[in-house]
Amino acid sequence: MDHVDTIVIGAGVSGLTAARLLAREGRTVVVLEARDRVGGRVWTRRAGGTVTDLGASWIHGVTDEPVATAAGALGMRTAEFTVGSYQVDGRPIAYFSPEGVRMTDDAVRAFVADVRTVDAALADAIASSGADESYRDVTERALAAQSWGAARAQRVRELLEHRSEEQYGAWIEDLAAHGLDDDSVDGDEVVFPDGYDRLPIALAEGLDVRLGRTVTRVEWSGDEVRVTAGGETLVATTAVLTVPVGVLRSGDLAISPPLPDVVAGALSRLEMNRFEKVVLRFPTRFWGEGQYAIRQQGPEGRWWHSWYDLTPLHGTPTLLTFAAGPAARAIEGWSDAEVAASVLAQLRRLYGERTEEPSRVDVTAWHADPFARGSYAFMTVGSTTADHDALATPVGGVLHLAGEATWTDDPATVPAAMRSGHRAAERILGRAVAIEGTWAAPS
């Protein structure tokens, strides 16, 4: 029976961060990963000469951001794409009216001004909200304060619905009022033309990472942790558990004794979302140049309302859209061709006969992945922002939970995953260590 200092469960960015920092301090560390690759929800597909990030894509603001610093140190090429946080403007966006007609600059400016007005009122509505209120509740209060006509209010209401879906993959009535408190961007947003997976691949180098090891049981006591994976049991003084909220809630992983109330309570108020990517590549850029995004208003945009032009990344005409919340649930079980046909029906409303058939379509299904069960976690009604940190409360002094859902300031991101892994390593070591050790060469 193997006995090591620390077992890390999950070879995503969070687990690899913790493992590297602990290994640099001389600890013996084993990383167990159920998949046949590292990265977790950072997953890049390379096929037919294309590079597609099927999981995480963006760094939402590079200022003072460790993942951005790590990417620079590792020589990862980046491309500015500051529109991934559902900004209403700031970069060129082609807006179409509910009738499918391209909106004039004046009409767009008026719409943007309306959104800004409601956002200002929304800040106060959220600040005074109760734990039992949803994001729908507070947005409706902010809208009602404007005394606008029905059509004018509806255009902003739609944007707020789409914002909650694109940011957290949840329907606006299911998201807690404070569910978008972290919705801010400090500096440019960037994406990775050569693939985000270069980060976890680099972080895994030199570590004892064991792939294809599905952990089914974690037993903890006051002085050790026993981890069962594939009939094999490993024993360690400490463990870092980085599996997603969806797996923790599924029952597939038994934890004995059960998680204490402070952790279990937080877990019960967080839920895995439904958020899938649809990437379409075309023979030509039939929608034209000069736009970061395309958005349509009105009921036709209930599912497919926003497309992002990824053409500059590789030179191949490419649009990215998302099936989020209700749309993701509705298309469950659809073929890629069926999803593409539904998306194209909306593009044809906007571009008519110019709309082409895609040469390649990639559609994700994170909800069906047994090692993810969704894309990332969101705060349900009744949750507070403190639940993220509460989920990371050390268990028995030996078991440490980490991952994007355990970081309050910027959950649902790769930076949150990295920071949570750093925190877990520091708690195990009992002292501060520089996060830069994560990407530094082995000492």
N, C-alpha and C positions, 0 to 999 in steps of 0.2 A: 504494500500500500504506500503510494507516494505521500510524502509529507513535505510541504514547502511553507515559506513564510506567508505568502498571500496567493489566493486563487482569485482571478478576475474572470467573471462570467460575462462574456460578450466582447467581441473584438471590433466594436465600433469605436468612434473617436473618443468617447468617454472612457471606455475600458482600456484602450491603448494608451491614453494619456496617463491614467493612474499607474498602469503597468510600467511604462517607461520611467516615470519619476521614481517609483519604488525601486526598480532595478538599478537606476543610477545611484541610489543610496545603499546599494549592496544587498538588497533583499532578494531572496529567491522567489520568483513569480512564475506562475503558469496561467496562461490565458486560454479559456475554453470557449470555443465558438461553434454554434450549431451548423452554420452555413459552411459551404465549401470555399468561402472567400472571406477576407476581412472587410471592414467598412460598415457593416450593419445597414442602416438606412442611407448611407452614402454609397451609391451603386452606379457605376458607369458602364454602359454597354457600347462596345466597339464592334460594328458590323457593317460590311459593305462600304468601308471607307468613311463611315460616319462615327461621331462621338456623341453619345446621348447620356446626360445625367438623368437617370430614372428616379433618383431620390433627391437628396439635397442639391440645390443649384447655386444659391446666392450666399454671399456674405452681406447682410443687411446693414451696411455702414462699416467702413474700414477703420475709422478713427479709434485709436486705443483698443483695437480688437486683436486678441492673441491669435486667432486663426489667420487673420490677414498677415500678421507678422510671421507666423509659421510658414504660410504660403510663399512669402517673399524669401525667407531664409532657405526654403527647399527648392527655390527656382521655379515655382508653379506660375505659369502664365495666366494673367487675369485680363478681363475685358470689362470696362465700365458699363453697367446696365441698371441705372437708377430708376427703376419703376416696379421693382419686385415687391414693394410693400403697399401696393394698390394706391399709389399717389394719384391724386386727381389731376395734377399738372406738374410742371417743373421740367418735364421732358416732352418732346412732341408726341401727342396722342391724337389719333383720328377718331373723333366722336361721330356717331350716327344717331339720328333721331329715331323715335319709335316707328316712324314710317319707313326707316331704312335709307334715309337721305343724309348725306354728309352735312354736318352742322357747320354754320359759318363761324368765323373767329369770334364775332360779337356774341353769338349764341353760346359758344363754349365759355367765354369769359363770364357771362351772366350765370351760367350753371356752376362754374367753379366758385364764384362769389357766394352763391347760395350754399354750397357745401361748406365753405369756410365759416359762414354765419352759423350754420347748424353745429359744426364742430366746436365752435366757441361756447355755444349753449350746452352742448353735450358734456363738456368738461365739468360744468357745474352739476349737471344732472347725475353724472356718474359719482361725483364726490359725495352727493347727498343720498345716494341709493342705499338700499338695504341688501343684505346677503341673499334674500329670496327674490331679487329682481333680475330680470334677464337683460341682455343687450337691447332686445326689442323694446322693453319697458322704458329704458332711459332714452333711446333714440326717438321714440314716439313723444316723450315729454319735451325733448328739444325741438322737434318739428312743430308741435302744437303751439309752442311759444312764438312762432313766426307769423301765425294768422295768414298763411298763404292760401291760394286756391288749391283745389285738389290735384290738378295736373302738375303744378309746380312742385308741390310737396312730394308727389309720387316719384318724380325723377330723383330727388335726393334720397328718398326712402330706399329706392332700388339700389343706389350706390352703397348705402349703409348695409343693406342685406348682402350685396356682393363682397363688400369689404370683410364682413365677418366670415363669409365662406372662404374667400381666398386667403385670409390670414390664418384661420384656424380650422377650416374644413367642416364648419358646423353651421347649422341653420341658426339664424339670429335669435330665435326664441329658446334655443337650447344652450346658448352661450351666456355665461354669467355677466352681469353688468360690468364687472371689472376685468372681463376676459381679454380686453385689448389694452390694458393699462401700459403694457410694454411696447405699444405700437409706435415706435419712434426710430428714426434713422440718423445716425451720427456719421456724416461723411458720405462719400459715394458708395453705392452698392456695386458689387462686382460678381462676375461669373467666371467659369474656368473653361476656356476653349479646349484644353487638352484633357479635361475630366477632373472632377472633384476627388475621385478615388485615389489620386496620386498622394493625397494627404494621409489617409489611413495606411496605404501601402508603405509609405515612408516611415510612419510611426511604428509599424509592426516589425520593421527590420531589426534583427538581432534579438527579438523576444522569443520566448518559448510559447508559440501560438499553436494550439492543437485544434485543427479544423474538423468539422463533422462530429463534434462532441455535443450532443443535445443534453443539457442538464435537466434532470427530472426531479431531483430532490436536493434541498439544502437543509442541513441540520446544524443548529448553532447552540452553543452552551457558553458558559462564562469564560472558557479558555481556548476554545477551538471551533472550527467550522468543518463539517463533513459535506462533501459535494459528490453526488452520484450522477454519472454521465455514461450512458451506454453500458451499464453493468459494471463500470469501474468506479471505485470510490477514492477520492483524494481528500487529504486532511491538511488543514492549514491553521495557522494562528489567527489569521484574519481573512476576510473575503470582501470583494467588491462586486456587487450585483448590479449590472447595467442593462438588464433586459427591459424592453418597453412596457409602459403601463398596460397595454393590451395583453401582453403575456402574463404579467403579474396578476391581472384580473381574471384570466382565462381558467385558472385551476390546473393548467398543464404542468406547472412547476410547484411542487409541494414544498412549503417552508415550515419547519418544525423546530421549536414551538412556533405557533402563528405569530405574525408580525404584531408588535404592541399597538395599542389603540391609537397612539398619536400618528403612527405610520399608516395603519390600516384605515383610519378615518380619513386622512388626506387622500389615500388611494381611492376610496369609495366615491370621492367628490371629483376626481379627474377621470376623463374618459378618452378613449382613442377615437380619432376623427375618421371621416371618410374624405379622402383628398387624393385624386388620381391625376396623373399627367397624360395629356394627349399631344404627341409631337407629330406634326405632319410636314413632310418634305415634298416640294413641288418642282416641276421642271423650270418654272420661271417665277419671278417675284410679281405676280399679277396684281397685287394690292398696292404696288408702287413703293417708292423709297421715302426715307426721311421721317418715318414714324417708329417710335419705340413700341407702341401698342395701338391696337384697334379696339374700340369699345362701342357697343350698341345699347341704346336705352330701350325701355318698353318691355311689354310682356314676351316678345320674341326672344329676349335676352335672359329669360328665366334660368335656362341652363347655360347656354353658350353666349357669353356677353363680352368676353375679353380675350384677345389674342396678342401674343408677344412675338415680335419679329426677331428671331435669332439668326437671321441671315449673316450679319457681320461677324459672327463667331467663326464660321468656316467657309463662307462664300456660297453655301448651298441655300437656296430659298427655303426657309423654315419658319413655321408658325407653331407656337406653343400655346395651348389652352388647358384649362383645368376643369375636371368634373369634381365639384365640391359639394359636400353635404347632401341635400336631396338628389342632386343630379348623379352623384357617385352611387348612391343607393339604387337609383332607377336603372342605371346601365349595368348593374351587376349581372354577370353572365352573358353580356353581349359580346359578339365577336369584334375584333378590331375594325373589320369592314363596316359593321353596323354602327359603331361609334363614329367612324369617319363620315359615314353618310349623314348622320344627324348633325355633325359639325358643319359639313359642307352645305347643308340646306340653309343654314344661317349665313354662311359666307356668300352664298348666291343671292340672298336678299340684298346684300350690300354691294356686291361686285358684278352681279348678273352673269352674262355669258363669258366674261373674262375668267371666271373661277375655273380652275383646273382640277383634274383628279390628282390626288397625291401619288408620288412615286414610292413613298414609304410611310408607314404609320406605326408608331409605338404607343401603346396604351398600358399603363401600369395597373397593378391590382394589389396594392399593399394590404388592403383589408383581408385578402385571402392568404397572405403570407403567414404561416403559423408562427414565425419568429418575429413578427411585427404586429399583425392584426390591426393595421391602420398606419397612417403616416406619422402622426405625432399626437400628443395629448392636448386636451383643452379643458378649461374650467367650466363645469356644469353649473347650473343655477344652484345656489347654496354654498358654492365654493368661495374661498377668498384667496388672494395672491399668496398668503402665507402657506397655503397647502403645498406649494412647490417645495419650499425649504423643509416643511414638516416631513415630507416624504423621504428626505435624506437624513432624518434623525438616526444616529448610530444605534444599532440594535445589539444590546448585550455587550457593547464595547468591542465586538468582533466582526459584525456584519454591517457593511456600509452600502447604501443604495446610491446610485449615481445615474446620470443620463439627462437628456434634455428636459424631462418633466420635473427634475428635482432642483432646477435653478430658477429662482424667482424673477430676476431682473430681465432676462431675455429667453424665456423658455421656447421650445419648439425650434431651436436652431442648433447648428453645429458648434458655434461659440459657447452656447449654454452647456452642451455636452462636454466640451473640452474643459471649461471652468469647473464643472461638477466633478470630473475626474481628478483635476488638480486638488480640489477640496478634499476628496476622499483620501488621496495620497497624504496630504498634510495631516489629516486626522489620524491616520494609521501611524505616521511617523511621530506625531506629537509635537511637531514644530513646522515652521514655515519653510517652504522650498520655492525657488523661483520657477514660475510656469515656463520660462524659456528653456528649462531643461527638457521639456517635452520634445522639442525638435532639435536640440543640440546634438552634436555627435557624441557617441558613447564616451564616457570618461575613462 
